[in-house]
Amino acid sequence: MKKSELMKQVRMSIVGILGCIALILMCGEPIEEETWFRVFFITKGLAFLIGYITYVLCVRWESKGLLPEMDEEV
């Protein structure tokens, strides 16, 4: 495997991992009653921030052709 193909797979993995982290933060709910609102807004804010970073990375790498082609054929 070429180095460029390996880097494309690494970039795709980074986008996938960041997307999963954002999804977990977005769906999570705090269990402590005393700090519920603070933890809730912090986790939702982090989910938005990580999701936005993932989106920006994906758009930037896609425009430069640094992500692998997504084939519809399976």
SEKE-481389 format. One record per residue (C-alpha): x, y, z. Coordinates in pm, 1 decimal. Last residue first. Layout:
BEGIN
u|v|w
X|Y|Z
...
***
This chain:
BEGIN
u|v|w
-2097.4|-289.5|-236.8
-2117.2|-23.3|-502.5
-2175.6|326.5|-365.5
-1804.7|400.8|-368.0
-1666.9|668.4|-136.0
-1339.3|792.3|-277.1
-1059.7|809.1|-20.6
-996.2|1139.9|155.8
-711.5|1374.1|60.1
-877.2|1509.7|-253.1
-814.9|1872.5|-158.1
-1186.3|1950.1|-141.4
-1250.2|1631.1|59.4
-975.5|1717.6|308.7
-1127.2|2060.4|372.9
-1486.4|1938.1|389.7
-1397.4|1651.2|624.7
-1179.5|1865.3|847.7
-1449.6|2134.2|874.3
-1718.6|1875.3|952.8
-1505.6|1703.9|1216.3
-1426.8|2039.1|1378.3
-1799.5|2118.7|1379.7
-1884.1|1785.8|1539.8
-1611.1|1834.4|1800.8
-1747.7|2179.0|1888.3
-2112.2|2068.1|1890.8
-2036.5|1765.2|2108.9
-1823.6|1981.3|2339.5
-2112.4|2224.0|2380.4
-2354.1|1938.7|2446.9
-2118.6|1793.0|2707.7
-2065.8|2130.0|2877.4
-2437.5|2211.4|2871.2
-2533.9|1884.6|3040.1
-2247.5|1898.1|3289.3
-2357.5|2243.5|3407.2
-2725.9|2155.2|3410.3
-2678.5|1831.1|3606.9
-2435.1|1955.9|3870.0
-2639.4|1870.0|4179.0
-2841.6|1587.5|4025.0
-2549.2|1374.3|3911.2
-2636.5|1132.3|3631.6
-2542.6|1338.3|3325.6
-2697.4|1244.9|2989.6
-2510.5|1123.4|2684.9
-2653.5|1143.1|2333.5
-2452.0|1445.1|2216.9
-2133.0|1333.1|2388.2
-2158.1|987.5|2230.0
-2230.8|1137.0|1887.3
-1937.6|1378.1|1910.5
-1702.2|1094.2|2007.0
-1830.3|885.3|1716.5
-1775.5|1170.8|1471.2
-1422.6|1225.9|1602.2
-1348.5|856.3|1550.8
-1490.7|853.8|1198.3
-1306.7|1168.7|1087.1
-980.3|1034.9|1228.3
-1036.3|699.3|1058.1
-1092.2|872.7|724.0
-768.0|1065.3|772.2
-581.1|742.2|852.0
-728.3|575.8|542.1
-617.4|865.1|323.2
-273.1|852.7|488.9
-241.3|484.0|396.1
-336.5|559.2|36.9
-71.4|833.8|20.9
193.1|602.4|170.9
127.6|343.0|-91.9
0.0|0.0|0.0
***
